[in-house]
């Protein structure tokens, strides 16, 4: 196979990686397994253009994307419904999509897995036409990301520490929004501090990622916690992967969900795969079963 690698030197752990040395090792590993590779190291501002060029390359079989959540999400959106496969190089903070695909989290080990990997089809979701691989969320998560972006950090550990501080500040000053959630033919009216819609249901007993990335279903998580004590309990349960029998969250599932913001406040935000964006008053979220081809370790079971 021919790989076209796009490495975001400003994204995730690649900011602190010797990318020239890593590129040499990547080339040796892939070529040693009989593949060929072109490697492009780009700045964050040039990332989308580089990914578009890679996705449009006639000779590419696999687009290998390296960077944080935004890099992987952008690459996946460009490759949805395409014949080319995506190889997810786990260089983000949590690497939740990579975990669900069974990809080793160490960069060199991930490349070794790609060298002997296989292509499988998994699901991707969309919110008003914008694709995402992990989660669309609003409410407290969006407030947390907004607060975190105002903090200074220069490493993966620094980002994690900033996330904890931002989460604590969001918990201390929670605000609920009135939302209509249309799930199939049923409408749910709620005042919630946070809602997340995920590309397949989260698994139990680990960080929030899908065990079954080709399950063909959206997970809809509605936080019913409103007091500080309840919100702390929710965050602790979420971190430990305790979703079932969790009094602080209601869980639904569907192939399509429509969210309508009923609160009077004019400006709202959402988070799509880690990126803070303006939130429209109405958002249609869909699951696209097996619309994304991914390169995974040969023994990985993503079913």
N, C-alpha and C positions, 0 to 999 in steps of 0.2 A: 504494500500500500504506500501511497505517497501522502506524507503529512505536511501540512502547512501550519507551523506553530506561530502564535501571536502571544507575546509575553508583555504584559503591562508592567513596565518597570516602576510605575508609581502606585501599583495596586497590591494590597495584602502583604504577604511576607516577601514578595519579590523586591520590595523596596530595600530590603536589607540583605539580599542575596547577591553573590558575585555571579551575574548573569552570563558573563563571557565563559567562565569556567563551567557553569551549569549547562550552557548551550553545547559546549564541547562534549560533555558527558552524555547529553541527550542524543546528539548526533551519532556518537559511537555506539550507544545502546540500540538505537533504532536501525542504523545501517548494519550493525552486527547481526540483527535478526532478519535482514533481507529487505528492509524498507528503505525509502528515501525521504528526505526531509528538507524543507526550507524553514529557516528560523528568522522571525522578525521581532526585534526588541523595540518597543515603541513607548512614547510618553502617553500619559492618560488622555491628553487632549487629542491625540492621533489614533486612539484605540478603535473607535467606531469605524473610521475609514479603513483601517488595516483589517478589521474583521470582515467588513463588506468585501474587500478585495479578496481575502482568503475564501470567503463563502462563494464568491463568483469565479474562482479559479477553476479552469477546466481540468487541470491535471490533479487537483486535490481530491483525495478519497476521504481524508480526515482533517478536520480543523481542530488543532490542539490549542485550547485557550487557557492562558495562565494569568491569574490575578484574583481579585476579590469577588464578592458576590455579584457586583455590577458587571464585571467582565464576563462571567459565566452566563449571566442572564441575557446580556446583549448578544453573545454568540449563539445561544440557544434560540433566541428569537429570529435570528437570521437564517438558522438552519432548519426551523420547523417546516415540516412537509417537504423537505429536500432529501435527495439521495445521499448527500455527504453526511458523514457521522461527526459527532462532537466528542472530543476527548477532554475531560474535565481535569485540569491540573490543579490540585487542591492547595491554592496559595492564599486562601482567605482566612478570616478569623475563626469561624466555626466549621466551614466546609460541609454544610448539612446535606446538600445535594450529592456531593461526592460520597459522603458516608452512606447514603441510601443506595448508591450504585455499587458499593463494595470496593471503592478505589482506595488503595493505600494512601495514607495522609502524608508520608514522607515523599518529597518531590522525586528523588531518584527512584524510589521503589514504585511510584506511580508510573514513571516512564517505562520501567522494566515490565510492569503489568500491561501497558499499552503495546509493547513490542510483541507480546504473545497473546494479545487480547482478542475478543470477538465482538462483533457488532450486534446490538439488540435494540429493539424499539421500545421506548418508554413514553409516558404521557407528558404533555406540557399543558399549561393552562393559560388563559388570557383574561385580562380585565379591560373592557372597552377596546378590544383589539390589540392591546399590548401584552406580549407573551411573558410568562414568568414560570420558573421551575420550582420555586419553593413556596412563597407565601405573599398574599396581598393582605394588608392589615390597616386598620384605622383606630383612632382613639388613643389609648395609653401608649401603645408601641410607637405610633407616629410622634407623640409628644416626647417620648424617650429619645428617639433618634434626633429630633430637633434640638433637644437639650445637649445631646452628645456632640453634635456637629459644632456647637459653640465652644467646646473644650479642646485643648491642645493635647495631642498625643502623637508619638512618632514610631510606635511599634505595635505588634499584635497584642502584647501584654498591656501596653498603655491604652489601647482601644478597649480591651476587656475591662480594665479598671474604670475607664470613662463610662462604659456602659452600665456598670454597677452604680456609679454615682448618679448617672442620669435616671436610672430606674428608681433609685431611692427618692430623688426629687419628684418624679412623676407620681410615685405612691403617696408622697406627703401632700400633694395637691391634686387629687383625682377630680376629674370632671366627666360626667356622663352625657352622652348625646342620644337623642331620640332617633331611632332608625327603623325603617320598614325593611324586612328581609323576606323576599319572595323565594320560597324553596319549592320548586315544582308548582303546584297549584295552591299551596298553602302560604298565607301571609302571616309573618310573625312581627308584631309591633313590640319594641323593647327600648328601654333606656339602659345603655350599656357603657361601661368604661373602656371596652375594647372588643373588637371583632377581628378575627383572622380567618381567611379563606385559603386553604392549602391545596397544593397539587398532590392529591391523595392524602389519606388519613395518616396522622402521626402514629408511629409505633409506641409500644409501652416499655418503660424501664430504661430509657436512654434519652439523650438530647432530642429536641423536637425535629425529627425528620421521618420521612415515609419509609417503612420497611418494604412496601410493595409499590414501586414507582410505575407500575403499569396496571394498577388496580381499576383505572377508568372512573374515578369518583373524586369529587371535591369534598374536603373536610371543612365544615363551617363551625368555628369555635366562638361562642358568645360568652364573654366574661360577665358574670352576674355580680361579682364582688364590687362593692362600692366603698366600704370602710377600709381604713389603713390596715387593720389587722387581717381582714379578708384578702386584701390585695397582696400582702406579704405571703400569706398561705398559698395564694394562686401562683406567685412567682416561684416559690419553693417547689410546689408540685410540678410546675412546668419544667423546671431545671432537672428534676428527677424523672421526668417522663411519666408522671402519674396523671393520666387523663381520665381513665375509667373511675367511676365512683368518686369523682371530684366534685364537691358541692359548689365550687366557685366557677364552674364553666358548664355551659350547655353545648352538646355536640350534635350536629346534624350532618347529613351527607346528601349530595345531589349531583347531577351532571351539569346543572345550571342554577345560578343564584343571581338575583337582582337586588342590590342594596340601594335604598333611597334615604338620603339624609333629610330628616324632618325638623331638626333643630334650627332655630332662627339665625344662629351665628353665620355670618357670610363666608368666612374663610375657614376651610378645613383642609387637612393634609392626610395623605395615605403613605404607606411604605410598600414598595414593590421590590421584592428581593433585595432589601437593604437600602434602596434608594428612596429618599424623601421627595414626594411629588404633590402637586395640588390635587385635591380630591373633588371630583365632579359630584353634582347633586345626585346623579343616578349612575350606577356602575353595573354593567352586566358581566358576570364572570362565568366562563365556560371551561370545561375540561375537553382536551383534544386527545383522545386515546391513541397511544402508540404513534404520535405524530413527530416524534424526535428520535433519530437514530443516534445511539451513543456507543462509544468503545469502552468496554468493561473488561476486567480480568476474566480469563477464560473459565475459571471455576466459580465465578460470582453467580449467585442465584438471585435475580431481580424479580422473580415472580412471587 
